[in-house]
Amino acid sequence: MQYRTLGRSGAAVSSLGLGTMTFGSESSEEVSHAQLDRFVAAGGTFVDTADVYTAGVSEEIIGRWLAARPADVTEPVVLATKGRFPMGTTPNSSGLSRRHLTRALDASLTRLGVDRVDLYQTHAWDDFTPLEETLRTLDSFITAGKIHYYGLSNVTGWQLTKIVHVARALGVAEPVTLQPQYSLIVREIEWEVVPAALDAGVGLLPWSPLGGGWLSGKYTRQAAPAADTRMGDDPGRGMEAVARRGTERTWAIVDAVQSVAEATGASMAAVALAWVTNRPAVTSTILGARTLEQLDANLAAADLVLDAEHLAALDAASEVPVADYPYGEMGIDQRSRDLAR
């Protein structure tokens, strides 16, 4: 397992993180605890959850695991959670206001059974709360010792840049991480979000790095998704839906991943995870698993190094068609000329 700093902070985390959205829903408490045990035994340290994961049950499961394990097992864990989405039905039960975030963080700490978390993340942008209010609230959490750092999730490039510069203008703490969707299938963040993160020194924590399972090899052109898979259970499931994601581009990417997997002797999941984990600005890639076997397959990516030829094949298959200048070839040529000066 490699270790990297959490963005521009001095805290080190494992290059693969354990996502816990399945805890309490697709993974029982027993399986969830087994995943946590296996993850830390493999050298993993970064554990990511959120208050809305199974309506708080994910945090409770992690809290019981922390309480049941000795200090030498839990001490290396860098714990992250998120707040923003509704945990109730009243008008103030969501958003990034001081009122909601304060209550959300306190509730998360109670469920986790801890006095503080290492990383507290805003789960999405809020169009209604003044940004200054949110940033001062997060800074106050650091001052109070309730969190060590804060991060963001699911924001655009301009939003990330605005957050960083408003924080600097206010003289408050800046975000250290951003958690975006990122995989061989979803590369659009490379146009704006990745450059903004590199400019600000913000580390990326990619979620859904297997494209909702599409890059694991479990789906094929020739057959409908099996009944024991997410798409088999629910073919219309959100952004991963078969009708939405089962495109020729996706199948070309799947073919490329399979080719590299066969050439390296690695699993398709490990290939896809190794690709995203070593992209610019990435700090830790969030693994999501329903079973211990899936987690073991994903952890194999920690030791996989892809050579230039394999990376080029994956890049070519997953390239996203873009409009002309400044994102297309003319923009790339201009940047190349500037670098050659």
KATA-V11304 format. One record per residue. N is the residue number from 1. SS is DSSP state (A for helix, B for strand, O for the rest). PHI is phi in degrees with one decimal (999 if undefined). OMEGA is omega in whole degrees, 0 to 359 (NA if undefined). Layout:
n:N ss:SS phi:PHI omega:OMEGA
n:N ss:SS phi:PHI omega:OMEGA
//
This chain:
n:1 ss:O phi:999 omega:174
n:2 ss:O phi:-89.0 omega:178
n:3 ss:B phi:-130.4 omega:183
n:4 ss:B phi:-136.8 omega:178
n:5 ss:B phi:-73.0 omega:179
n:6 ss:O phi:-76.2 omega:186
n:7 ss:O phi:61.5 omega:181
n:8 ss:O phi:-88.1 omega:178
n:9 ss:O phi:-75.8 omega:177
n:10 ss:O phi:-95.4 omega:181
n:11 ss:O phi:-81.5 omega:180
n:12 ss:B phi:-97.4 omega:177
n:13 ss:B phi:-136.3 omega:177
n:14 ss:B phi:-69.6 omega:182
n:15 ss:O phi:-70.2 omega:170
n:16 ss:B phi:-117.1 omega:179
n:17 ss:B phi:-112.8 omega:179
n:18 ss:B phi:-101.1 omega:174
n:19 ss:B phi:-85.5 omega:189
n:20 ss:O phi:-124.0 omega:180
n:21 ss:O phi:-64.2 omega:181
n:22 ss:O phi:-80.7 omega:185
n:23 ss:B phi:-64.1 omega:178
n:24 ss:O phi:87.3 omega:177
n:25 ss:O phi:-122.1 omega:179
n:26 ss:O phi:-84.6 omega:179
n:27 ss:B phi:-122.5 omega:178
n:28 ss:O phi:-66.6 omega:179
n:29 ss:A phi:-61.4 omega:179
n:30 ss:A phi:-62.9 omega:179
n:31 ss:A phi:-67.1 omega:179
n:32 ss:A phi:-61.8 omega:178
n:33 ss:A phi:-65.1 omega:177
n:34 ss:A phi:-65.1 omega:177
n:35 ss:A phi:-63.3 omega:179
n:36 ss:A phi:-61.9 omega:179
n:37 ss:A phi:-60.8 omega:182
n:38 ss:A phi:-64.9 omega:182
n:39 ss:A phi:-63.5 omega:182
n:40 ss:A phi:-70.4 omega:177
n:41 ss:A phi:-65.1 omega:179
n:42 ss:O phi:-83.8 omega:180
n:43 ss:O phi:96.1 omega:178
n:44 ss:O phi:-72.3 omega:180
n:45 ss:O phi:-126.8 omega:187
n:46 ss:B phi:-92.7 omega:181
n:47 ss:B phi:-117.2 omega:187
n:48 ss:B phi:-119.7 omega:177
n:49 ss:O phi:-139.6 omega:178
n:50 ss:O phi:-162.3 omega:182
n:51 ss:O phi:-64.9 omega:183
n:52 ss:O phi:-82.8 omega:178
n:53 ss:A phi:-67.5 omega:184
n:54 ss:A phi:52.2 omega:175
n:55 ss:A phi:52.6 omega:177
n:56 ss:A phi:95.8 omega:183
n:57 ss:A phi:-66.2 omega:178
n:58 ss:A phi:-57.3 omega:179
n:59 ss:A phi:-62.6 omega:180
n:60 ss:A phi:-63.8 omega:179
n:61 ss:A phi:-64.2 omega:178
n:62 ss:A phi:-64.3 omega:179
n:63 ss:A phi:-60.4 omega:179
n:64 ss:A phi:-68.7 omega:176
n:65 ss:A phi:-66.0 omega:179
n:66 ss:A phi:-59.4 omega:182
n:67 ss:A phi:-71.1 omega:186
n:68 ss:A phi:-91.4 omega:183
n:69 ss:O phi:-106.0 omega:179
n:70 ss:O phi:-68.0 omega:185
n:71 ss:A phi:-59.9 omega:182
n:72 ss:A phi:-68.5 omega:176
n:73 ss:A phi:-83.5 omega:186
n:74 ss:A phi:-87.2 omega:184
n:75 ss:O phi:-57.9 omega:181
n:76 ss:O phi:-69.4 omega:186
n:77 ss:O phi:-66.9 omega:172
n:78 ss:B phi:-100.8 omega:191
n:79 ss:B phi:-99.6 omega:180
n:80 ss:B phi:-127.9 omega:172
n:81 ss:B phi:-139.9 omega:186
n:82 ss:B phi:-139.5 omega:174
n:83 ss:B phi:-144.1 omega:175
n:84 ss:O phi:162.4 omega:186
n:85 ss:O phi:-83.2 omega:187
n:86 ss:O phi:-61.9 omega:170
n:87 ss:O phi:-120.4 omega:180
n:88 ss:O phi:-168.7 omega:184
n:89 ss:O phi:-119.0 omega:181
n:90 ss:O phi:-82.6 omega:183
n:91 ss:O phi:-58.7 omega:183
n:92 ss:O phi:-102.5 omega:183
n:93 ss:O phi:-92.0 omega:176
n:94 ss:O phi:-152.5 omega:178
n:95 ss:O phi:98.8 omega:183
n:96 ss:O phi:-115.2 omega:176
n:97 ss:O phi:-73.6 omega:176
n:98 ss:A phi:-59.4 omega:182
n:99 ss:A phi:-61.3 omega:184
n:100 ss:A phi:-70.1 omega:183
n:101 ss:A phi:-62.4 omega:179
n:102 ss:A phi:-62.2 omega:179
n:103 ss:A phi:-68.2 omega:181
n:104 ss:A phi:-64.6 omega:180
n:105 ss:A phi:-64.4 omega:180
n:106 ss:A phi:-59.7 omega:180
n:107 ss:A phi:-67.7 omega:178
n:108 ss:A phi:-64.2 omega:179
n:109 ss:A phi:-61.5 omega:179
n:110 ss:A phi:-64.5 omega:181
n:111 ss:A phi:-64.5 omega:180
n:112 ss:A phi:-79.7 omega:180
n:113 ss:O phi:69.2 omega:181
n:114 ss:O phi:-128.8 omega:178
n:115 ss:O phi:-86.0 omega:183
n:116 ss:O phi:-155.9 omega:171
n:117 ss:B phi:-116.9 omega:182
n:118 ss:B phi:-74.1 omega:183
n:119 ss:B phi:-136.2 omega:176
n:120 ss:B phi:-113.4 omega:188
n:121 ss:B phi:-117.9 omega:172
n:122 ss:B phi:-78.4 omega:193
n:123 ss:O phi:-75.7 omega:178
n:124 ss:O phi:-170.9 omega:177
n:125 ss:O phi:-67.6 omega:177
n:126 ss:O phi:-125.2 omega:182
n:127 ss:O phi:-73.8 omega:190
n:128 ss:O phi:-104.5 omega:180
n:129 ss:O phi:-86.2 omega:176
n:130 ss:O phi:-56.3 omega:182
n:131 ss:A phi:-58.5 omega:180
n:132 ss:A phi:-60.3 omega:179
n:133 ss:A phi:-64.7 omega:180
n:134 ss:A phi:-62.6 omega:184
n:135 ss:A phi:-67.2 omega:177
n:136 ss:A phi:-66.3 omega:179
n:137 ss:A phi:-65.3 omega:180
n:138 ss:A phi:-63.0 omega:178
n:139 ss:A phi:-63.4 omega:179
n:140 ss:A phi:-67.3 omega:176
n:141 ss:A phi:-64.1 omega:178
n:142 ss:A phi:-66.3 omega:180
n:143 ss:A phi:-60.3 omega:181
n:144 ss:O phi:-77.6 omega:180
n:145 ss:O phi:80.1 omega:180
n:146 ss:O phi:-84.0 omega:177
n:147 ss:B phi:-140.1 omega:176
n:148 ss:B phi:-93.1 omega:181
n:149 ss:B phi:-142.5 omega:171
n:150 ss:B phi:-127.7 omega:179
n:151 ss:B phi:-139.0 omega:184
n:152 ss:B phi:-125.3 omega:174
n:153 ss:B phi:-148.5 omega:172
n:154 ss:O phi:58.4 omega:174
n:155 ss:O phi:-115.0 omega:179
n:156 ss:O phi:-86.9 omega:180
n:157 ss:A phi:-63.0 omega:182
n:158 ss:A phi:-68.1 omega:178
n:159 ss:A phi:-66.7 omega:177
n:160 ss:A phi:-59.5 omega:181
n:161 ss:A phi:-63.3 omega:179
n:162 ss:A phi:-63.5 omega:180
n:163 ss:A phi:-59.2 omega:182
n:164 ss:A phi:-62.0 omega:184
n:165 ss:A phi:-75.3 omega:175
n:166 ss:A phi:-67.6 omega:177
n:167 ss:A phi:-59.8 omega:179
n:168 ss:A phi:-64.9 omega:180
n:169 ss:A phi:-66.0 omega:180
n:170 ss:A phi:-81.0 omega:184
n:171 ss:O phi:74.2 omega:179
n:172 ss:O phi:-110.5 omega:181
n:173 ss:O phi:-60.5 omega:177
n:174 ss:O phi:-98.6 omega:177
n:175 ss:O phi:-67.1 omega:178
n:176 ss:O phi:-106.1 omega:183
n:177 ss:B phi:-142.1 omega:172
n:178 ss:B phi:-138.8 omega:180
n:179 ss:B phi:-105.9 omega:180
n:180 ss:O phi:-110.1 omega:168
n:181 ss:B phi:-72.8 omega:184
n:182 ss:O phi:-157.0 omega:178
n:183 ss:O phi:-164.3 omega:174
n:184 ss:O phi:-59.0 omega:179
n:185 ss:O phi:-81.6 omega:184
n:186 ss:O phi:-113.9 omega:184
n:187 ss:O phi:-116.5 omega:185
n:188 ss:A phi:-61.0 omega:180
n:189 ss:A phi:-64.8 omega:180
n:190 ss:A phi:-69.1 omega:180
n:191 ss:O phi:-73.0 omega:185
n:192 ss:O phi:-131.8 omega:187
n:193 ss:A phi:-67.3 omega:181
n:194 ss:A phi:-61.7 omega:177
n:195 ss:A phi:-59.8 omega:179
n:196 ss:A phi:-65.9 omega:179
n:197 ss:A phi:-66.4 omega:178
n:198 ss:A phi:-62.1 omega:180
n:199 ss:A phi:-64.0 omega:184
n:200 ss:A phi:-91.5 omega:184
n:201 ss:O phi:73.5 omega:180
n:202 ss:O phi:-92.9 omega:179
n:203 ss:B phi:-86.6 omega:179
n:204 ss:B phi:-93.5 omega:178
n:205 ss:O phi:-122.2 omega:187
n:206 ss:O phi:-60.2 omega:171
n:207 ss:B phi:-109.0 omega:185
n:208 ss:O phi:53.9 omega:182
n:209 ss:O phi:-68.9 omega:176
n:210 ss:O phi:-100.8 omega:177
n:211 ss:O phi:60.4 omega:180
n:212 ss:O phi:71.6 omega:178
n:213 ss:O phi:97.5 omega:183
n:214 ss:A phi:-63.6 omega:183
n:215 ss:A phi:-93.8 omega:182
n:216 ss:A phi:-89.2 omega:181
n:217 ss:O phi:93.4 omega:184
n:218 ss:O phi:-80.4 omega:180
n:219 ss:O phi:-115.0 omega:180
n:220 ss:O phi:-131.5 omega:177
n:221 ss:O phi:-63.7 omega:192
n:222 ss:O phi:-79.1 omega:187
n:223 ss:O phi:-138.7 omega:175
n:224 ss:O phi:-68.6 omega:179
n:225 ss:O phi:-54.4 omega:181
n:226 ss:O phi:-63.5 omega:186
n:227 ss:O phi:-64.1 omega:183
n:228 ss:O phi:-93.5 omega:176
n:229 ss:O phi:-109.9 omega:180
n:230 ss:A phi:-61.1 omega:180
n:231 ss:A phi:-72.2 omega:176
n:232 ss:A phi:-69.2 omega:179
n:233 ss:A phi:-69.8 omega:185
n:234 ss:O phi:-149.5 omega:184
n:235 ss:O phi:-60.5 omega:181
n:236 ss:O phi:-98.3 omega:187
n:237 ss:O phi:-65.2 omega:170
n:238 ss:A phi:42.2 omega:184
n:239 ss:A phi:-71.5 omega:181
n:240 ss:A phi:-93.4 omega:187
n:241 ss:O phi:-53.5 omega:181
n:242 ss:A phi:-58.1 omega:182
n:243 ss:A phi:-65.7 omega:183
n:244 ss:A phi:-88.1 omega:190
n:245 ss:A phi:-102.8 omega:183
n:246 ss:O phi:-80.1 omega:183
n:247 ss:O phi:-97.8 omega:177
n:248 ss:A phi:-62.2 omega:178
n:249 ss:A phi:-62.3 omega:179
n:250 ss:A phi:-59.5 omega:181
n:251 ss:A phi:-65.8 omega:176
n:252 ss:A phi:-65.3 omega:178
n:253 ss:A phi:-66.7 omega:179
n:254 ss:A phi:-58.5 omega:179
n:255 ss:A phi:-62.1 omega:180
n:256 ss:A phi:-66.0 omega:179
n:257 ss:A phi:-63.2 omega:179
n:258 ss:A phi:-62.6 omega:180
n:259 ss:A phi:-61.5 omega:179
n:260 ss:A phi:-67.3 omega:178
n:261 ss:A phi:-61.5 omega:179
n:262 ss:A phi:-66.3 omega:181
n:263 ss:A phi:-71.3 omega:183
n:264 ss:A phi:-99.3 omega:184
n:265 ss:O phi:76.1 omega:179
n:266 ss:O phi:-98.9 omega:175
n:267 ss:O phi:-76.2 omega:177
n:268 ss:A phi:-61.4 omega:179
n:269 ss:A phi:-61.0 omega:181
n:270 ss:A phi:-63.0 omega:179
n:271 ss:A phi:-62.5 omega:181
n:272 ss:A phi:-63.2 omega:180
n:273 ss:A phi:-70.4 omega:179
n:274 ss:A phi:-63.8 omega:178
n:275 ss:A phi:-61.2 omega:186
n:276 ss:A phi:-70.6 omega:183
n:277 ss:A phi:-65.1 omega:183
n:278 ss:O phi:-107.7 omega:174
n:279 ss:O phi:-81.7 omega:180
n:280 ss:O phi:-55.8 omega:175
n:281 ss:O phi:78.1 omega:183
n:282 ss:B phi:-75.0 omega:176
n:283 ss:O phi:-95.0 omega:183
n:284 ss:O phi:-150.1 omega:180
n:285 ss:B phi:-90.8 omega:184
n:286 ss:B phi:-82.6 omega:177
n:287 ss:B phi:-87.0 omega:174
n:288 ss:O phi:-122.5 omega:183
n:289 ss:O phi:-140.8 omega:175
n:290 ss:O phi:-89.9 omega:185
n:291 ss:O phi:-127.3 omega:177
n:292 ss:A phi:-65.6 omega:180
n:293 ss:A phi:-65.0 omega:177
n:294 ss:A phi:-64.1 omega:179
n:295 ss:A phi:-63.2 omega:179
n:296 ss:A phi:-58.3 omega:179
n:297 ss:A phi:-62.9 omega:180
n:298 ss:A phi:-70.9 omega:181
n:299 ss:A phi:-64.5 omega:178
n:300 ss:A phi:-62.3 omega:180
n:301 ss:A phi:-66.5 omega:182
n:302 ss:A phi:-60.4 omega:184
n:303 ss:A phi:-103.1 omega:186
n:304 ss:O phi:-93.3 omega:176
n:305 ss:O phi:-116.6 omega:180
n:306 ss:O phi:-89.4 omega:180
n:307 ss:O phi:-83.5 omega:187
n:308 ss:A phi:-60.4 omega:181
n:309 ss:A phi:-65.1 omega:180
n:310 ss:A phi:-68.5 omega:178
n:311 ss:A phi:-63.0 omega:180
n:312 ss:A phi:-63.9 omega:179
n:313 ss:A phi:-65.5 omega:179
n:314 ss:A phi:-68.1 omega:179
n:315 ss:A phi:-60.5 omega:183
n:316 ss:A phi:-65.5 omega:182
n:317 ss:A phi:-68.5 omega:186
n:318 ss:A phi:-101.8 omega:181
n:319 ss:O phi:-56.8 omega:181
n:320 ss:O phi:-95.0 omega:178
n:321 ss:O phi:-60.0 omega:181
n:322 ss:O phi:-125.0 omega:175
n:323 ss:O phi:-69.8 omega:184
n:324 ss:O phi:-69.9 omega:184
n:325 ss:O phi:-50.5 omega:8
n:326 ss:O phi:-97.1 omega:185
n:327 ss:O phi:-88.2 omega:185
n:328 ss:O phi:-81.3 omega:187
n:329 ss:A phi:-60.4 omega:181
n:330 ss:A phi:-63.4 omega:178
n:331 ss:A phi:-67.1 omega:178
n:332 ss:A phi:-63.9 omega:179
n:333 ss:A phi:-62.0 omega:180
n:334 ss:A phi:-63.9 omega:179
n:335 ss:A phi:-62.4 omega:178
n:336 ss:A phi:-64.4 omega:178
n:337 ss:A phi:-65.0 omega:180
n:338 ss:A phi:-63.7 omega:181
n:339 ss:A phi:-67.8 omega:182
n:340 ss:O phi:-81.2 omega:181
n:341 ss:O phi:-63.4 omega:NA
//
